[in-house]
């Protein structure tokens, strides 16, 4: 995947640090502080992160990427977790590549994360 094949998203245009590692393009994830493979899902995730940072001035220190969360005793990985200043989850985002249709399973996954965030804020 290269810059010319990245689908335009409904976000402002952001600049990313991109490097080519052999046949793989990678770009810098400012939350994880490392280069990651430039996949369609990662493209969505990084645009969401930059939107929160650059448009809403949300601090990187209150964000986590691919955070392990327990849902009904099962470990799942949330794409992006954004915390409030008290450390409680404020937003849990599940990012999908633009080509992925939002199915019932995707909706249920988001609902489980929503239930989890409400439980964490109540306890």
C-alpha positions as CSV (number, residue, x, y, z in Angstrom):
1,X,0.0,0.0,0.0
2,X,1.4,3.4,-0.8
3,X,0.1,7.0,-0.4
4,X,-1.6,6.9,-3.8
5,X,-3.7,3.9,-2.8
6,X,-4.9,5.2,0.6
7,X,-8.6,5.9,0.6
8,X,-9.7,9.5,1.4
9,X,-11.4,9.5,4.8
10,X,-13.8,11.9,6.3
11,X,-11.1,13.6,8.3
12,X,-8.9,16.7,7.6
13,X,-5.7,15.9,5.8
14,X,-2.9,15.1,8.2
15,X,0.8,14.7,7.7
16,X,2.4,11.4,8.7
17,X,6.0,10.3,8.9
18,X,6.2,7.4,6.4
19,X,9.2,5.2,5.8
20,X,9.7,2.3,3.3
21,X,11.0,-0.9,4.9
22,X,11.6,-3.2,2.0
23,X,8.2,-3.9,0.4
24,X,6.3,-2.5,3.4
25,X,5.4,1.1,4.0
26,X,5.4,2.1,7.7
27,X,4.3,5.2,9.4
28,X,5.0,6.6,12.9
29,X,2.4,5.9,15.5
30,X,2.8,8.8,18.0
31,X,0.9,6.9,20.7
32,X,3.0,3.7,20.6
33,X,6.1,5.8,19.6
34,X,7.2,3.4,16.9
35,X,6.7,2.7,13.2
36,X,3.8,0.4,12.3
37,X,2.7,-1.2,9.0
38,X,0.6,1.0,6.9
39,X,-2.6,-1.1,6.5
40,X,-6.1,0.2,5.7
41,X,-7.2,-0.3,9.3
42,X,-4.1,1.4,10.6
43,X,-4.8,4.3,8.2
44,X,-8.2,4.8,9.9
45,X,-6.7,4.5,13.4
46,X,-4.0,7.0,12.8
47,X,-6.3,9.5,11.3
48,X,-8.6,9.2,14.3
49,X,-5.7,9.7,16.6
50,X,-4.5,12.8,14.7
51,X,-8.0,14.1,14.6
52,X,-8.3,13.9,18.4
53,X,-4.8,15.4,18.9
54,X,-4.8,18.2,16.3
55,X,-8.5,19.2,16.1
56,X,-9.6,18.6,19.7
57,X,-6.2,19.1,21.3
58,X,-6.5,15.8,23.2
59,X,-3.2,14.8,24.9
60,X,-1.4,11.7,23.6
61,X,-0.7,10.7,27.1
62,X,-4.4,9.9,27.6
63,X,-4.5,7.5,24.7
64,X,-3.8,3.8,24.3
65,X,-3.6,1.8,21.1
66,X,-4.5,-1.9,20.9
67,X,-5.3,-2.0,24.6
68,X,-6.1,-5.3,26.1
69,X,-9.6,-5.1,27.7
70,X,-11.5,-7.9,29.4
71,X,-15.1,-8.4,28.2
72,X,-17.1,-11.1,29.9
73,X,-13.8,-12.7,31.1
74,X,-12.3,-12.7,27.5
75,X,-9.3,-10.6,26.5
76,X,-10.0,-8.4,23.5
77,X,-8.0,-5.7,22.0
78,X,-9.5,-2.3,21.6
79,X,-8.1,-0.3,18.7
80,X,-8.0,3.0,20.6
81,X,-8.9,3.8,24.1
82,X,-9.0,7.5,25.2
83,X,-9.1,8.2,28.9
84,X,-10.4,11.2,30.8
85,X,-8.2,13.0,33.2
86,X,-9.2,10.7,36.1
87,X,-8.0,7.7,34.1
88,X,-11.5,6.3,33.2
89,X,-12.1,5.3,29.6
90,X,-13.9,8.1,27.9
91,X,-13.9,6.7,24.3
92,X,-13.3,3.2,23.0
93,X,-12.9,3.0,19.3
94,X,-13.0,0.0,17.0
95,X,-11.4,1.0,13.7
96,X,-12.2,-0.9,10.5
97,X,-10.6,-0.5,7.0
98,X,-12.8,1.7,4.8
99,X,-13.7,-1.4,2.7
100,X,-15.1,-3.3,5.7
101,X,-18.9,-3.2,5.9
102,X,-20.2,-2.6,9.4
103,X,-21.9,-5.8,10.3
104,X,-24.1,-7.0,13.2
105,X,-20.9,-8.6,14.7
106,X,-19.1,-5.2,14.4
107,X,-22.0,-3.5,16.1
108,X,-22.0,-6.1,18.9
109,X,-18.3,-5.6,19.4
110,X,-18.7,-1.9,19.8
111,X,-21.6,-2.5,22.2
112,X,-19.5,-4.8,24.4
113,X,-16.8,-2.1,24.6
114,X,-19.5,0.4,25.5
115,X,-20.8,-1.8,28.2
116,X,-17.2,-2.3,29.5
117,X,-16.5,1.4,29.6
118,X,-19.7,2.0,31.6
119,X,-18.8,-0.7,34.1
120,X,-15.3,0.7,34.5
121,X,-16.6,4.2,35.2
122,X,-19.1,2.8,37.7
123,X,-16.7,0.8,39.8
